[in-house]
Amino acid sequence: MSETIGYILITVGVLFDILGCVGLVRLPDVYNRLQAATKCVTLGTCMILIGAAVMAFGRGLDALAVKALICTAFVLLTSPTGAHALARGSHKSGVPLWQGSVVDKYQEAEENKS
Amino acid sequence: MNALMNIFIWALAGSSFLCLYRIAMGPTPPDRTVAIDILGTLVVGFCVIMSLLSGKDYYMNIGLSWALLSYIGTLALAKFLERRSFDE
């Protein structure tokens, strides 16, 4: 039973990883790429880790399961923080938006402040 | 079910090659930084699948420390892109 649940979770996670990397290649802009890649790959890797923890509990590998759960919490905490810092850094270093973008709230806020 | 695990490993390797394509062809430095961050997250998934395949748990130690170091590297590169010093 736990093997089946683990295989289903890992399959969905690997599919999310592939979709995130396809978005990383196909989308036109740094910010769009960051959006697609970070969300899809974070969710996909977290599902892989949770599925691996379920399978390892079923097999009696308790150390592996606990390490996988700790790693899940860590990836969930750090990946949005890193993505936020990257978006801020790329905006401040002057990377232009794609010409089809409609709104840039950060630029408006910077102009209102000064 | 080891065949399914092999399929997972090949799928993650293909995703890593998509990331490497973006690292090689990315027009601006932030593109490359995003791809390096995503590649680090993929390696964590790779490590946990290797650990399940072999039944040893030291691969998971590699994945855990890789996640930590990848996060620190991403923050350092983001600060570098912002043209600021590291200590503020």
N, CA and C atoms of all chains as a GROMACS GRO file, in nm:
protein
  606
    1MET      N    1   0.083  -0.121   0.000
    1MET     CA    2   0.000   0.000   0.000
    1MET      C    3   0.087   0.126   0.000
    2SER      N    4   0.186   0.132   0.091
    2SER     CA    5   0.270   0.251   0.096
    2SER      C    6   0.357   0.260  -0.029
    3GLU      N    7   0.394   0.145  -0.087
    3GLU     CA    8   0.471   0.149  -0.212
    3GLU      C    9   0.388   0.214  -0.323
    4THR      N   10   0.257   0.176  -0.330
    4THR     CA   11   0.174   0.233  -0.438
    4THR      C   12   0.159   0.384  -0.422
    5ILE      N   13   0.132   0.428  -0.296
    5ILE     CA   14   0.116   0.572  -0.273
    5ILE      C   15   0.246   0.646  -0.306
    6GLY      N   16   0.360   0.586  -0.265
    6GLY     CA   17   0.489   0.648  -0.294
    6GLY      C   18   0.516   0.658  -0.442
    7TYR      N   19   0.486   0.550  -0.519
    7TYR     CA   20   0.511   0.558  -0.663
    7TYR      C   21   0.422   0.662  -0.729
    8ILE      N   22   0.294   0.672  -0.684
    8ILE     CA   23   0.206   0.773  -0.744
    8ILE      C   24   0.259   0.914  -0.717
    9LEU      N   25   0.300   0.940  -0.590
    9LEU     CA   26   0.351   1.074  -0.555
    9LEU      C   27   0.478   1.107  -0.632
   10ILE      N   28   0.569   1.007  -0.644
   10ILE     CA   29   0.694   1.036  -0.715
   10ILE      C   30   0.667   1.060  -0.864
   11THR      N   31   0.569   0.985  -0.922
   11THR     CA   32   0.539   1.006  -1.064
   11THR      C   33   0.486   1.147  -1.088
   12VAL      N   34   0.392   1.192  -1.002
   12VAL     CA   35   0.338   1.327  -1.019
   12VAL      C   36   0.448   1.431  -1.002
   13GLY      N   37   0.539   1.408  -0.904
   13GLY     CA   38   0.648   1.503  -0.882
   13GLY      C   39   0.742   1.511  -1.001
   14VAL      N   40   0.775   1.396  -1.062
   14VAL     CA   41   0.865   1.398  -1.177
   14VAL      C   42   0.798   1.469  -1.294
   15LEU      N   43   0.665   1.449  -1.311
   15LEU     CA   44   0.594   1.520  -1.418
   15LEU      C   45   0.600   1.671  -1.396
   16PHE      N   46   0.581   1.716  -1.270
   16PHE     CA   47   0.590   1.859  -1.242
   16PHE      C   48   0.730   1.911  -1.271
   17ASP      N   49   0.834   1.834  -1.238
   17ASP     CA   50   0.971   1.876  -1.266
   17ASP      C   51   0.992   1.896  -1.416
   18ILE      N   52   0.944   1.799  -1.496
   18ILE     CA   53   0.964   1.810  -1.642
   18ILE      C   54   0.890   1.933  -1.695
   19LEU      N   55   0.766   1.956  -1.645
   19LEU     CA   56   0.691   2.072  -1.695
   19LEU      C   57   0.760   2.203  -1.656
   20GLY      N   58   0.816   2.208  -1.534
   20GLY     CA   59   0.886   2.329  -1.493
   20GLY      C   60   1.007   2.355  -1.580
   21CYS      N   61   1.082   2.248  -1.616
   21CYS     CA   62   1.201   2.271  -1.697
   21CYS      C   63   1.164   2.306  -1.840
   22VAL      N   64   1.051   2.252  -1.891
   22VAL     CA   65   1.006   2.295  -2.024
   22VAL      C   66   0.968   2.442  -2.022
   23GLY      N   67   0.904   2.487  -1.912
   23GLY     CA   68   0.872   2.629  -1.898
   23GLY      C   69   0.998   2.713  -1.891
   24LEU      N   70   1.102   2.661  -1.826
   24LEU     CA   71   1.229   2.734  -1.818
   24LEU      C   72   1.290   2.754  -1.956
   25VAL      N   73   1.267   2.658  -2.047
   25VAL     CA   74   1.324   2.675  -2.181
   25VAL      C   75   1.232   2.758  -2.270
   26ARG      N   76   1.100   2.742  -2.256
   26ARG     CA   77   1.010   2.798  -2.356
   26ARG      C   78   0.966   2.942  -2.331
   27LEU      N   79   0.962   2.986  -2.205
   27LEU     CA   80   0.901   3.116  -2.177
   27LEU      C   81   0.996   3.230  -2.217
   28PRO      N   82   0.944   3.352  -2.241
   28PRO     CA   83   1.023   3.454  -2.310
   28PRO      C   84   1.108   3.544  -2.221
   29ASP      N   85   1.094   3.538  -2.088
   29ASP     CA   86   1.142   3.647  -2.004
   29ASP      C   87   1.201   3.589  -1.877
   30VAL      N   88   1.289   3.664  -1.810
   30VAL     CA   89   1.345   3.614  -1.684
   30VAL      C   90   1.234   3.592  -1.581
   31TYR      N   91   1.142   3.686  -1.574
   31TYR     CA   92   1.041   3.680  -1.467
   31TYR      C   93   0.942   3.568  -1.493
   32ASN      N   94   0.904   3.548  -1.621
   32ASN     CA   95   0.816   3.437  -1.655
   32ASN      C   96   0.884   3.304  -1.627
   33ARG      N   97   1.013   3.295  -1.663
   33ARG     CA   98   1.087   3.171  -1.638
   33ARG      C   99   1.097   3.141  -1.490
   34LEU      N  100   1.119   3.248  -1.411
   34LEU     CA  101   1.130   3.230  -1.266
   34LEU      C  102   0.999   3.179  -1.209
   35GLN      N  103   0.889   3.238  -1.256
   35GLN     CA  104   0.755   3.196  -1.212
   35GLN      C  105   0.733   3.048  -1.237
   36ALA      N  106   0.746   3.008  -1.366
   36ALA     CA  107   0.716   2.869  -1.402
   36ALA      C  108   0.811   2.773  -1.332
   37ALA      N  109   0.941   2.802  -1.344
   37ALA     CA  110   1.040   2.705  -1.297
   37ALA      C  111   1.035   2.689  -1.147
   38THR      N  112   1.030   2.800  -1.072
   38THR     CA  113   1.039   2.786  -0.927
   38THR      C  114   0.917   2.716  -0.870
   39LYS      N  115   0.797   2.756  -0.916
   39LYS     CA  116   0.678   2.692  -0.859
   39LYS      C  117   0.671   2.545  -0.894
   40CYS      N  118   0.688   2.514  -1.025
   40CYS     CA  119   0.673   2.374  -1.065
   40CYS      C  120   0.780   2.287  -1.002
   41VAL      N  121   0.904   2.334  -1.002
   41VAL     CA  122   1.011   2.246  -0.954
   41VAL      C  123   1.006   2.232  -0.802
   42THR      N  124   0.966   2.339  -0.730
   42THR     CA  125   0.954   2.325  -0.585
   42THR      C  126   0.846   2.225  -0.549
   43LEU      N  127   0.728   2.239  -0.613
   43LEU     CA  128   0.620   2.145  -0.584
   43LEU      C  129   0.658   2.002  -0.625
   44GLY      N  130   0.726   1.989  -0.742
   44GLY     CA  131   0.762   1.857  -0.788
   44GLY      C  132   0.863   1.789  -0.697
   45THR      N  133   0.966   1.865  -0.656
   45THR     CA  134   1.067   1.803  -0.570
   45THR      C  135   1.009   1.773  -0.432
   46CYS      N  136   0.920   1.860  -0.382
   46CYS     CA  137   0.858   1.829  -0.252
   46CYS      C  138   0.773   1.703  -0.263
   47MET      N  139   0.702   1.683  -0.376
   47MET     CA  140   0.622   1.561  -0.388
   47MET      C  141   0.710   1.439  -0.399
   48ILE      N  142   0.824   1.451  -0.470
   48ILE     CA  143   0.919   1.338  -0.476
   48ILE      C  144   0.967   1.303  -0.336
   49LEU      N  145   0.999   1.406  -0.255
   49LEU     CA  146   1.054   1.381  -0.121
   49LEU      C  147   0.948   1.318  -0.030
   50ILE      N  148   0.822   1.367  -0.039
   50ILE     CA  149   0.718   1.311   0.046
   50ILE      C  150   0.688   1.166   0.005
   51GLY      N  151   0.685   1.141  -0.127
   51GLY     CA  152   0.664   1.004  -0.174
   51GLY      C  153   0.775   0.911  -0.129
   52ALA      N  154   0.900   0.962  -0.133
   52ALA     CA  155   1.012   0.881  -0.088
   52ALA      C  156   1.003   0.855   0.062
   53ALA      N  157   0.954   0.954   0.141
   53ALA     CA  158   0.939   0.932   0.285
   53ALA      C  159   0.834   0.826   0.313
   54VAL      N  160   0.721   0.828   0.236
   54VAL     CA  161   0.617   0.726   0.256
   54VAL      C  162   0.672   0.587   0.223
   55MET      N  163   0.746   0.577   0.110
   55MET     CA  164   0.802   0.446   0.073
   55MET      C  165   0.904   0.398   0.174
   56ALA      N  166   0.985   0.492   0.226
   56ALA     CA  167   1.090   0.450   0.320
   56ALA      C  168   1.030   0.407   0.454
   57PHE      N  169   0.921   0.473   0.498
   57PHE     CA  170   0.854   0.426   0.619
   57PHE      C  171   0.797   0.285   0.598
   58GLY      N  172   0.742   0.261   0.477
   58GLY     CA  173   0.689   0.127   0.448
   58GLY      C  174   0.796   0.021   0.448
   59ARG      N  175   0.920   0.058   0.402
   59ARG     CA  176   1.027  -0.041   0.395
   59ARG      C  177   1.106  -0.053   0.525
   60GLY      N  178   1.079   0.036   0.624
   60GLY     CA  179   1.151   0.030   0.749
   60GLY      C  180   1.279   0.109   0.752
   61LEU      N  181   1.300   0.197   0.652
   61LEU     CA  182   1.420   0.282   0.650
   61LEU      C  183   1.385   0.415   0.716
   62ASP      N  184   1.382   0.415   0.850
   62ASP     CA  185   1.328   0.532   0.919
   62ASP      C  186   1.419   0.654   0.906
   63ALA      N  187   1.552   0.633   0.906
   63ALA     CA  188   1.644   0.746   0.897
   63ALA      C  189   1.626   0.820   0.765
   64LEU      N  190   1.612   0.743   0.658
   64LEU     CA  191   1.591   0.804   0.526
   64LEU      C  192   1.461   0.882   0.523
   65ALA      N  193   1.355   0.828   0.586
   65ALA     CA  194   1.226   0.896   0.582
   65ALA      C  195   1.231   1.028   0.657
   66VAL      N  196   1.296   1.027   0.775
   66VAL     CA  197   1.303   1.151   0.853
   66VAL      C  198   1.387   1.255   0.781
   67LYS      N  199   1.499   1.209   0.718
   67LYS     CA  200   1.580   1.304   0.643
   67LYS      C  201   1.503   1.363   0.526
   68ALA      N  202   1.422   1.280   0.459
   68ALA     CA  203   1.344   1.331   0.346
   68ALA      C  204   1.241   1.433   0.394
   69LEU      N  205   1.181   1.412   0.510
   69LEU     CA  206   1.083   1.510   0.560
   69LEU      C  207   1.151   1.641   0.598
   70ILE      N  208   1.270   1.632   0.661
   70ILE     CA  209   1.344   1.754   0.694
   70ILE      C  210   1.379   1.830   0.567
   71CYS      N  211   1.420   1.757   0.465
   71CYS     CA  212   1.458   1.821   0.339
   71CYS      C  213   1.336   1.886   0.274
   72THR      N  214   1.216   1.823   0.288
   72THR     CA  215   1.093   1.883   0.235
   72THR      C  216   1.067   2.019   0.299
   73ALA      N  217   1.075   2.023   0.434
   73ALA     CA  218   1.051   2.150   0.504
   73ALA      C  219   1.152   2.254   0.460
   74PHE      N  220   1.277   2.210   0.442
   74PHE     CA  221   1.380   2.306   0.405
   74PHE      C  222   1.358   2.362   0.265
   75VAL      N  223   1.325   2.275   0.170
   75VAL     CA  224   1.302   2.322   0.032
   75VAL      C  225   1.180   2.415   0.028
   76LEU      N  226   1.076   2.381   0.104
   76LEU     CA  227   0.957   2.466   0.107
   76LEU      C  228   0.989   2.603   0.165
   77LEU      N  229   1.080   2.610   0.262
   77LEU     CA  230   1.113   2.740   0.321
   77LEU      C  231   1.205   2.822   0.231
   78THR      N  232   1.307   2.757   0.170
   78THR     CA  233   1.412   2.835   0.106
   78THR      C  234   1.383   2.870  -0.038
   79SER      N  235   1.305   2.789  -0.109
   79SER     CA  236   1.292   2.814  -0.253
   79SER      C  237   1.216   2.943  -0.285
   80PRO      N  238   1.102   2.976  -0.214
   80PRO     CA  239   1.039   3.106  -0.242
   80PRO      C  240   1.127   3.223  -0.202
   81THR      N  241   1.207   3.208  -0.095
   81THR     CA  242   1.296   3.317  -0.055
   81THR      C  243   1.401   3.344  -0.161
   82GLY      N  244   1.462   3.237  -0.212
   82GLY     CA  245   1.561   3.254  -0.318
   82GLY      C  246   1.502   3.312  -0.443
   83ALA      N  247   1.378   3.272  -0.478
   83ALA     CA  248   1.314   3.325  -0.598
   83ALA      C  249   1.284   3.473  -0.583
   84HIS      N  250   1.242   3.512  -0.462
   84HIS     CA  251   1.213   3.654  -0.438
   84HIS      C  252   1.339   3.737  -0.449
   85ALA      N  253   1.449   3.688  -0.390
   85ALA     CA  254   1.575   3.763  -0.398
   85ALA      C  255   1.624   3.772  -0.541
   86LEU      N  256   1.605   3.664  -0.619
   86LEU     CA  257   1.649   3.665  -0.758
   86LEU      C  258   1.568   3.763  -0.841
   87ALA      N  259   1.434   3.768  -0.819
   87ALA     CA  260   1.351   3.860  -0.896
   87ALA      C  261   1.389   4.004  -0.865
   88ARG      N  262   1.412   4.033  -0.736
   88ARG     CA  263   1.449   4.168  -0.696
   88ARG      C  264   1.585   4.206  -0.755
   89GLY      N  265   1.681   4.112  -0.748
   89GLY     CA  266   1.813   4.140  -0.801
   89GLY      C  267   1.812   4.161  -0.951
   90SER      N  268   1.733   4.081  -1.024
   90SER     CA  269   1.733   4.098  -1.170
   90SER      C  270   1.660   4.226  -1.209
   91HIS      N  271   1.558   4.265  -1.131
   91HIS     CA  272   1.492   4.392  -1.162
   91HIS      C  273   1.585   4.510  -1.136
   92LYS      N  274   1.662   4.501  -1.026
   92LYS     CA  275   1.751   4.613  -0.994
   92LYS      C  276   1.870   4.618  -1.086
   93SER      N  277   1.911   4.504  -1.144
   93SER     CA  278   2.024   4.508  -1.236
   93SER      C  279   1.980   4.549  -1.376
   94GLY      N  280   1.851   4.582  -1.393
   94GLY     CA  281   1.809   4.644  -1.518
   94GLY      C  282   1.772   4.550  -1.630
   95VAL      N  283   1.730   4.428  -1.599
   95VAL     CA  284   1.685   4.337  -1.704
   95VAL      C  285   1.546   4.383  -1.750
   96PRO      N  286   1.525   4.409  -1.879
   96PRO     CA  287   1.393   4.459  -1.922
   96PRO      C  288   1.288   4.350  -1.920
   97LEU      N  289   1.162   4.394  -1.906
   97LEU     CA  290   1.051   4.300  -1.914
   97LEU      C  291   1.027   4.265  -2.061
   98TRP      N  292   0.956   4.154  -2.081
   98TRP     CA  293   0.915   4.115  -2.217
   98TRP      C  294   0.822   4.222  -2.272
   99GLN      N  295   0.824   4.245  -2.405
   99GLN     CA  296   0.746   4.358  -2.458
   99GLN      C  297   0.596   4.334  -2.450
  100GLY      N  298   0.551   4.213  -2.425
  100GLY     CA  299   0.409   4.188  -2.408
  100GLY      C  300   0.360   4.203  -2.265
  101SER      N  301   0.449   4.241  -2.172
  101SER     CA  302   0.406   4.256  -2.033
  101SER      C  303   0.321   4.381  -2.019
  102VAL      N  304   0.221   4.374  -1.929
  102VAL     CA  305   0.126   4.484  -1.921
  102VAL      C  306   0.148   4.570  -1.797
  103VAL      N  307   0.204   4.517  -1.688
  103VAL     CA  308   0.212   4.596  -1.566
  103VAL      C  309   0.347   4.571  -1.498
  104ASP      N  310   0.402   4.674  -1.435
  104ASP     CA  311   0.527   4.663  -1.360
  104ASP      C  312   0.511   4.743  -1.231
  105LYS      N  313   0.450   4.680  -1.131
  105LYS     CA  314   0.416   4.751  -1.007
  105LYS      C  315   0.539   4.795  -0.931
  106TYR      N  316   0.648   4.716  -0.943
  106TYR     CA  317   0.769   4.749  -0.866
  106TYR      C  318   0.830   4.879  -0.917
  107GLN      N  319   0.833   4.894  -1.052
  107GLN     CA  320   0.886   5.018  -1.111
  107GLN      C  321   0.801   5.137  -1.070
  108GLU      N  322   0.667   5.120  -1.070
  108GLU     CA  323   0.578   5.230  -1.029
  108GLU      C  324   0.603   5.269  -0.884
  109ALA      N  325   0.622   5.171  -0.798
  109ALA     CA  326   0.646   5.201  -0.657
  109ALA      C  327   0.777   5.274  -0.638
  110GLU      N  328   0.882   5.231  -0.715
  110GLU     CA  329   1.010   5.301  -0.704
  110GLU      C  330   0.998   5.445  -0.752
  111GLU      N  331   0.919   5.467  -0.860
  111GLU     CA  332   0.905   5.604  -0.910
  111GLU      C  333   0.826   5.691  -0.813
  112ASN      N  334   0.724   5.634  -0.748
  112ASN     CA  335   0.646   5.713  -0.652
  112ASN      C  336   0.727   5.749  -0.529
  113LYS      N  337   0.823   5.660  -0.494
  113LYS     CA  338   0.901   5.685  -0.373
  113LYS      C  339   0.998   5.800  -0.394
  114SER      N  340   1.055   5.809  -0.514
  114SER     CA  341   1.158   5.911  -0.537
  114SER      C  342   1.097   6.043  -0.584
  115MET      N  343   0.965  -0.326  -0.976
  115MET     CA  344   0.935  -0.184  -0.994
  115MET      C  345   1.061  -0.102  -1.016
  116ASN      N  346   1.179  -0.169  -1.027
  116ASN     CA  347   1.300  -0.090  -1.049
  116ASN      C  348   1.301  -0.024  -1.186
  117ALA      N  349   1.224  -0.080  -1.282
  117ALA     CA  350   1.216  -0.017  -1.414
  117ALA      C  351   1.156   0.121  -1.404
  118LEU      N  352   1.054   0.136  -1.316
  118LEU     CA  353   0.991   0.267  -1.297
  118LEU      C  354   1.090   0.367  -1.239
  119MET      N  355   1.174   0.317  -1.143
  119MET     CA  356   1.275   0.405  -1.085
  119MET      C  357   1.375   0.450  -1.191
  120ASN      N  358   1.412   0.357  -1.284
  120ASN     CA  359   1.503   0.397  -1.392
  120ASN      C  360   1.440   0.502  -1.481
  121ILE      N  361   1.308   0.489  -1.505
  121ILE     CA  362   1.240   0.591  -1.587
  121ILE      C  363   1.245   0.726  -1.516
  122PHE      N  364   1.226   0.726  -1.382
  122PHE     CA  365   1.232   0.852  -1.308
  122PHE      C  366   1.370   0.916  -1.323
  123ILE      N  367   1.475   0.833  -1.310
  123ILE     CA  368   1.610   0.888  -1.318
  123ILE      C  369   1.637   0.947  -1.456
  124TRP      N  370   1.591   0.877  -1.562
  124TRP     CA  371   1.614   0.932  -1.696
  124TRP      C  372   1.533   1.058  -1.718
  125ALA      N  373   1.411   1.065  -1.661
  125ALA     CA  374   1.330   1.187  -1.677
  125ALA      C  375   1.397   1.305  -1.608
  126LEU      N  376   1.453   1.281  -1.486
  126LEU     CA  377   1.522   1.391  -1.418
  126LEU      C  378   1.648   1.431  -1.492
  127ALA      N  379   1.716   1.334  -1.555
  127ALA     CA  380   1.835   1.369  -1.633
  127ALA      C  381   1.797   1.454  -1.754
  128GLY      N  382   1.684   1.423  -1.818
  128GLY     CA  383   1.638   1.505  -1.930
  128GLY      C  384   1.605   1.646  -1.886
  129SER      N  385   1.540   1.659  -1.769
  129SER     CA  386   1.510   1.793  -1.717
  129SER      C  387   1.638   1.869  -1.689
  130SER      N  388   1.742   1.799  -1.637
  130SER     CA  389   1.869   1.865  -1.612
  130SER      C  390   1.932   1.915  -1.742
  131PHE      N  391   1.912   1.839  -1.852
  131PHE     CA  392   1.967   1.887  -1.977
  131PHE      C  393   1.893   2.011  -2.027
  132LEU      N  394   1.760   2.020  -2.001
  132LEU     CA  395   1.689   2.144  -2.035
  132LEU      C  396   1.746   2.262  -1.956
  133CYS      N  397   1.777   2.239  -1.825
  133CYS     CA  398   1.837   2.345  -1.744
  133CYS      C  399   1.974   2.383  -1.799
  134LEU      N  400   2.053   2.283  -1.841
  134LEU     CA  401   2.186   2.313  -1.895
  134LEU      C  402   2.176   2.392  -2.025
  135TYR      N  403   2.072   2.364  -2.105
  135TYR     CA  404   2.050   2.443  -2.226
  135TYR      C  405   2.028   2.588  -2.190
  136ARG      N  406   1.948   2.614  -2.083
  136ARG     CA  407   1.922   2.752  -2.044
  136ARG      C  408   2.046   2.817  -1.987
  137ILE      N  409   2.128   2.739  -1.914
  137ILE     CA  410   2.253   2.795  -1.863
  137ILE      C  411   2.346   2.833  -1.978
  138ALA      N  412   2.350   2.751  -2.082
  138ALA     CA  413   2.441   2.779  -2.193
  138ALA      C  414   2.391   2.892  -2.281
  139MET      N  415   2.260   2.899  -2.306
  139MET     CA  416   2.207   2.992  -2.405
  139MET      C  417   2.142   3.116  -2.345
  140GLY      N  418   2.130   3.122  -2.209
  140GLY     CA  419   2.056   3.231  -2.149
  140GLY      C  420   2.110   3.367  -2.188
  141PRO      N  421   2.025   3.459  -2.232
  141PRO     CA  422   2.077   3.585  -2.283
  141PRO      C  423   2.132   3.677  -2.173
  142THR      N  424   2.078   3.671  -2.053
  142THR     CA  425   2.125   3.760  -1.947
  142THR      C  426   2.175   3.678  -1.829
  143PRO      N  427   2.257   3.737  -1.740
  143PRO     CA  428   2.302   3.662  -1.622
  143PRO      C  429   2.191   3.613  -1.528
  144PRO      N  430   2.082   3.687  -1.504
  144PRO     CA  431   1.976   3.630  -1.419
  144PRO      C  432   1.915   3.503  -1.473
  145ASP      N  433   1.907   3.488  -1.606
  145ASP     CA  434   1.857   3.362  -1.663
  145ASP      C  435   1.943   3.245  -1.618
  146ARG      N  436   2.074   3.264  -1.624
  146ARG     CA  437   2.165   3.156  -1.584
  146ARG      C  438   2.151   3.126  -1.436
  147THR      N  439   2.133   3.232  -1.356
  147THR     CA  440   2.120   3.210  -1.211
  147THR      C  441   1.994   3.131  -1.177
  148VAL      N  442   1.882   3.163  -1.244
  148VAL     CA  443   1.758   3.089  -1.223
  148VAL      C  444   1.778   2.942  -1.259
  149ALA      N  445   1.845   2.918  -1.372
  149ALA     CA  446   1.865   2.780  -1.415
  149ALA      C  447   1.955   2.704  -1.319
  150ILE      N  448   2.056   2.773  -1.261
  150ILE     CA  449   2.145   2.705  -1.165
  150ILE      C  450   2.066   2.669  -1.038
  151ASP      N  451   1.977   2.759  -0.995
  151ASP     CA  452   1.894   2.732  -0.877
  151ASP      C  453   1.805   2.610  -0.900
  152ILE      N  454   1.742   2.606  -1.018
  152ILE     CA  455   1.652   2.494  -1.048
  152ILE      C  456   1.730   2.363  -1.059
  153LEU      N  457   1.852   2.372  -1.114
  153LEU     CA  458   1.935   2.252  -1.126
  153LEU      C  459   1.969   2.195  -0.989
  154GLY      N  460   1.995   2.285  -0.891
  154GLY     CA  461   2.022   2.236  -0.756
  154GLY      C  462   1.902   2.165  -0.696
  155THR      N  463   1.781   2.218  -0.721
  155THR     CA  464   1.662   2.151  -0.668
  155THR      C  465   1.640   2.015  -0.734
  156LEU      N  466   1.673   2.006  -0.865
  156LEU     CA  467   1.659   1.877  -0.934
  156LEU      C  468   1.756   1.773  -0.878
  157VAL      N  469   1.875   1.818  -0.840
  157VAL     CA  470   1.974   1.724  -0.789
  157VAL      C  471   1.927   1.663  -0.657
  158VAL      N  472   1.851   1.741  -0.576
  158VAL     CA  473   1.798   1.686  -0.452
  158VAL      C  474   1.702   1.570  -0.481
  159GLY      N  475   1.611   1.591  -0.578
  159GLY     CA  476   1.522   1.481  -0.618
  159GLY      C  477   1.598   1.361  -0.670
  160PHE      N  478   1.705   1.387  -0.747
  160PHE     CA  479   1.789   1.278  -0.800
  160PHE      C  480   1.851   1.198  -0.686
  161CYS      N  481   1.900   1.270  -0.584
  161CYS     CA  482   1.965   1.204  -0.471
  161CYS      C  483   1.866   1.116  -0.396
  162VAL      N  484   1.742   1.164  -0.375
  162VAL     CA  485   1.648   1.083  -0.298
  162VAL      C  486   1.606   0.959  -0.377
  163ILE      N  487   1.598   0.970  -0.509
  163ILE     CA  488   1.562   0.851  -0.587
  163ILE      C  489   1.677   0.751  -0.588
  164MET      N  490   1.800   0.800  -0.596
  164MET     CA  491   1.916   0.710  -0.586
  164MET      C  492   1.918   0.639  -0.451
  165SER      N  493   1.880   0.714  -0.345
  165SER     CA  494   1.881   0.656  -0.211
  165SER      C  495   1.776   0.546  -0.197
  166LEU      N  496   1.658   0.566  -0.259
  166LEU     CA  497   1.555   0.461  -0.255
  166LEU      C  498   1.598   0.340  -0.335
  167LEU      N  499   1.666   0.363  -0.450
  167LEU     CA  500   1.709   0.251  -0.535
  167LEU      C  501   1.811   0.164  -0.464
  168SER      N  502   1.905   0.230  -0.394
  168SER     CA  503   2.014   0.151  -0.337
  168SER      C  504   1.986   0.107  -0.194
  169GLY      N  505   1.888   0.170  -0.124
  169GLY     CA  506   1.860   0.134   0.012
  169GLY      C  507   1.956   0.192   0.114
  170LYS      N  508   2.054   0.271   0.068
  170LYS     CA  509   2.147   0.337   0.159
  170LYS      C  510   2.097   0.479   0.183
  171ASP      N  511   2.120   0.530   0.306
  171ASP     CA  512   2.067   0.664   0.330
  171ASP      C  513   2.171   0.772   0.323
  172TYR      N  514   2.296   0.740   0.282
  172TYR     CA  515   2.393   0.850   0.276
  172TYR      C  516   2.373   0.938   0.154
  173TYR      N  517   2.304   0.887   0.050
  173TYR     CA  518   2.271   0.976  -0.062
  173TYR      C  519   2.183   1.092  -0.015
  174MET      N  520   2.096   1.063   0.085
  174MET     CA  521   2.006   1.168   0.134
  174MET      C  522   2.083   1.276   0.209
  175ASN      N  523   2.197   1.238   0.273
  175ASN     CA  524   2.282   1.341   0.334
  175ASN      C  525   2.336   1.435   0.228
  176ILE      N  526   2.378   1.376   0.114
  176ILE     CA  527   2.427   1.462   0.004
  176ILE      C  528   2.317   1.555  -0.042
  177GLY      N  529   2.194   1.504  -0.055
  177GLY     CA  530   2.084   1.589  -0.101
  177GLY      C  531   2.054   1.701  -0.004
  178LEU      N  532   2.056   1.671   0.125
  178LEU     CA  533   2.026   1.772   0.227
  178LEU      C  534   2.130   1.884   0.224
  179SER      N  535   2.259   1.847   0.219
  179SER     CA  536   2.360   1.952   0.217
  179SER      C  537   2.361   2.025   0.085
  180TRP      N  538   2.324   1.955  -0.024
  180TRP     CA  539   2.316   2.023  -0.154
  180TRP      C  540   2.208   2.130  -0.152
  181ALA      N  541   2.092   2.100  -0.087
  181ALA     CA  542   1.985   2.199  -0.079
  181ALA      C  543   2.032   2.322  -0.002
  182LEU      N  544   2.102   2.300   0.111
  182LEU     CA  545   2.153   2.413   0.189
  182LEU      C  546   2.249   2.499   0.108
  183LEU      N  547   2.348   2.434   0.043
  183LEU     CA  548   2.450   2.511  -0.028
  183LEU      C  549   2.393   2.580  -0.150
  184SER      N  550   2.295   2.516  -0.216
  184SER     CA  551   2.235   2.577  -0.334
  184SER      C  552   2.158   2.704  -0.296
  185TYR      N  553   2.093   2.700  -0.178
  185TYR     CA  554   2.020   2.819  -0.131
  185TYR      C  555   2.117   2.934  -0.103
  186ILE      N  556   2.230   2.903  -0.036
  186ILE     CA  557   2.326   3.008  -0.004
  186ILE      C  558   2.387   3.065  -0.132
  187GLY      N  559   2.416   2.977  -0.229
  187GLY     CA  560   2.471   3.024  -0.355
  187GLY      C  561   2.375   3.112  -0.431
  188THR      N  562   2.244   3.076  -0.428
  188THR     CA  563   2.145   3.158  -0.496
  188THR      C  564   2.136   3.297  -0.435
  189LEU      N  565   2.137   3.302  -0.300
  189LEU     CA  566   2.128   3.433  -0.233
  189LEU      C  567   2.250   3.518  -0.265
  190ALA      N  568   2.370   3.454  -0.268
  190ALA     CA  569   2.491   3.530  -0.297
  190ALA      C  570   2.488   3.584  -0.439
  191LEU      N  571   2.441   3.502  -0.536
  191LEU     CA  572   2.436   3.550  -0.674
  191LEU      C  573   2.332   3.660  -0.690
  192ALA      N  574   2.220   3.650  -0.613
  192ALA     CA  575   2.118   3.755  -0.623
  192ALA      C  576   2.172   3.886  -0.569
  193LYS      N  577   2.246   3.880  -0.458
  193LYS     CA  578   2.305   4.002  -0.404
  193LYS      C  579   2.407   4.059  -0.501
  194PHE      N  580   2.482   3.971  -0.568
  194PHE     CA  581   2.581   4.016  -0.666
  194PHE      C  582   2.514   4.085  -0.784
  195LEU      N  583   2.397   4.031  -0.825
  195LEU     CA  584   2.325   4.093  -0.936
  195LEU      C  585   2.272   4.230  -0.898
  196GLU      N  586   2.244   4.248  -0.769
  196GLU     CA  587   2.189   4.375  -0.723
  196GLU      C  588   2.295   4.482  -0.711
  197ARG      N  589   2.422   4.448  -0.740
  197ARG     CA  590   2.535   4.541  -0.732
  197ARG      C  591   2.550   4.598  -0.592
  198ARG      N  592   2.540   4.510  -0.492
  198ARG     CA  593   2.558   4.556  -0.355
  198ARG      C  594   2.660   4.469  -0.289
  199SER      N  595   2.714   4.518  -0.174
  199SER     CA  596   2.813   4.437  -0.106
  199SER      C  597   2.743   4.327  -0.026
  200PHE      N  598   2.820   4.230   0.021
  200PHE     CA  599   2.760   4.112   0.079
  200PHE      C  600   2.718   4.131   0.224
  201ASP      N  601   2.767   4.238   0.291
  201ASP     CA  602   2.752   4.240   0.435
  201ASP      C  603   2.639   4.332   0.482
  202GLU      N  604   2.551   4.373   0.395
  202GLU     CA  605   2.440   4.455   0.443
  202GLU      C  606   2.309   4.377   0.440
   0.00000   0.00000   0.00000
